């Protein structure tokens, strides 16, 4: 097995398993640990407050969107592209079709996926510049904030290059772009459960906790 | 405070206290900065990045990374941040996309400092008093009972038949006060005696520890003392067989007795806990108290963090103010999303060391008060009222801060049969 087939085979499987099992573990750990150390959220739990807070914050229907409209438009777009492009890209779906799962679903038109990728990358650059140049954000940023932003953007950048052959004339990069694409995607998946990217799952638990805490005061946040 | 820090003791304190929520928040905070301009410290310090809420809790991850290997100087830095730069008002939590509870982490850091022998003198003094006498002002049980009796004597001259019940078994409500009231502000107790009498409330004081519901131990993270205080309150309530525990116009006491007590005690007390704002609101709404007239001057109302945002009384607080006023002027931000006045989280009882910080951080609230043009501000919290009176001087707001009870006692209709003979004749 050469390196390429390792990356598109066993490593990909591993990355997906780490991602899925890792996220499930974070959720299970939260649940079990909170049963003993955060009893209040279980005792006062009410679905109404929990669902309403998740609805408000998954959709841009909350106070912070009103406070920071521009930033909110950008970050909501960022997240939509981040989820939609990899899942609904025709090139990815055809891989699922060929896989042992043999599943399929409708794809995004290619040009839409392209624009979403560019929008995503543009916003990623904005977020990076904001971290570097805003005195506020620079102070609170840690190494991992910069690192993870790059890790998250790389699969998109390399994916775009690979599909459009942008760097094909640059010998080493051009030849291995698809390899870099897979590696960066796998790196991101593996890092999700162990870094702040775990908010993909913990967002729901964190918001629910806050909703219960204020819900027991009689209002919804 | 001097002495070497033993890393093991720091970790032994922190580790068991890092629950699922705290760990999650420490790992998912995206450092997006959305909390920055929600903080009155940040705004009052000309948007100083060091005042960003998420920055103030950086110490926890840092200590964990160092396995507790920090020195006294480092703890001093934490002390400055958690005491001088945060009122634990929780406004930032409402704006955080993840709902991260910064105040809870500040509270943990304060508790950790206390475990290393560091806490503000003002809070430590109060904690010692609680331990000695069960109340923050170290008033003896005899003095307390004498004060209540004296208030009854005074007030029964004003209103015929007025009594101030103490240890009345089977009363509906056990009313608890802030120890400042018997010590420095007996008029608060006098006003409330009148209000309860006119409203026909079936209430009682208790003669033993539990009558002071304040909980300054909570601000220093002294859970053991905090628990003892609320334990006393409910012990007395059980003994007297009351249905409800009512809390004076004090914010943190209400929060401690109503929302923190179940966690500290490990069970939910059977008595319902109500704040004076609720009682007064319902008296007027239900016609148990009628007003001769409303206040004519422009008024506004303070939303104490622990009565409104953390007490859930946003609507009743505002409606009570409206019911008492002809010209009620809400602040730009009224209710759950209002700014802290800068006096919360122990800032007032910390005394002199905190003064310049709280006067500065109170600037945002001061501006909001000024914008209303109000001449009177209702303040249903002891800490807020002191702070707002200080802000009034510092920022020259031209406003008079009063408790609701002062206005109600002044404005309510006294039924004829309660008026003393001479006065009734004078009125005719």
Contacts between the chains, C-beta under 8 A, distances in Angstrom:
chain1	res1	chain2	res2	distance
A	29	B	20	7.2
A	30	B	20	4.7
A	30	B	24	6.2
A	31	B	20	7.7
A	33	B	19	6.4
A	33	B	20	4.0
A	33	B	23	7.5
A	34	B	19	6.5
A	34	B	20	3.7
A	34	B	21	6.7
A	37	B	18	7.9
A	37	B	19	3.2
A	37	B	20	6.1
A	38	B	19	4.5
A	38	B	20	5.2
A	38	B	21	5.1
A	39	B	263	7.3
A	40	B	262	7.4
A	40	B	263	5.7
A	41	B	21	7.3
A	43	B	262	7.6
A	43	B	268	7.9
A	53	B	99	7.2
A	57	B	97	6.2
A	62	B	97	8.0
A	63	B	94	6.5
A	63	B	95	5.9
A	63	B	337	6.9
A	64	B	34	5.4
A	64	B	95	5.0
A	64	B	96	7.8
A	64	B	97	6.2
A	67	B	34	7.7
A	67	B	37	7.5
A	67	B	38	7.8
A	67	B	95	6.5
A	68	B	34	6.4
A	71	B	34	7.7
A	75	B	32	7.6
A	134	B	33	7.3
A	135	B	49	5.2
A	136	B	33	5.2
A	136	B	36	5.3
A	136	B	47	7.4
A	136	B	49	4.6
A	136	B	52	6.1
A	137	B	31	7.0
A	137	B	32	7.8
A	137	B	33	4.8
A	138	B	49	7.7
A	139	B	49	4.2
A	139	B	50	7.0
A	139	B	52	7.0
A	139	B	55	6.1
A	140	B	31	4.5
A	140	B	33	6.3
A	140	B	49	7.4
A	140	B	52	5.7
A	140	B	54	5.5
A	140	B	55	4.9
A	140	B	58	7.7
A	141	B	31	5.4
A	142	B	31	6.9
A	145	B	30	7.5
A	145	B	31	5.2
A	195	B	27	7.6
A	196	B	27	6.2
A	196	B	28	5.1
A	196	B	29	6.8
A	196	B	30	5.6
A	198	B	27	6.5
A	198	B	28	6.1
A	199	B	28	4.3
A	199	B	30	6.7
A	199	B	98	6.6
A	202	B	24	5.1
A	202	B	27	7.6
A	202	B	28	5.1
A	202	B	98	7.9
A	203	B	28	7.3
A	203	B	97	8.0
A	203	B	98	6.1
A	205	B	20	7.8
A	205	B	24	6.3
A	206	B	21	7.4
A	206	B	24	5.5
A	206	B	25	6.6
A	206	B	28	6.4
A	206	B	98	4.5
A	206	B	99	5.6
A	206	B	100	6.7
A	207	B	98	6.5
A	207	B	99	4.9
A	209	B	21	5.1
A	209	B	24	7.9
A	209	B	99	6.7
A	209	B	101	7.8
A	210	B	93	6.2
A	210	B	96	7.8
A	210	B	98	7.8
A	210	B	99	2.7
A	210	B	100	7.6
A	210	B	101	6.6
A	211	B	99	7.0
A	213	B	101	6.9
A	214	B	94	7.6
A	216	B	259	7.1
A	216	B	312	8.0
A	217	B	259	7.2
A	217	B	309	7.8
A	217	B	310	6.5
A	217	B	311	6.5
A	217	B	312	3.4
A	218	B	312	4.0
A	219	B	312	6.3
A	219	B	314	7.1
A	219	B	336	6.2
A	221	B	94	5.7
A	221	B	99	7.0
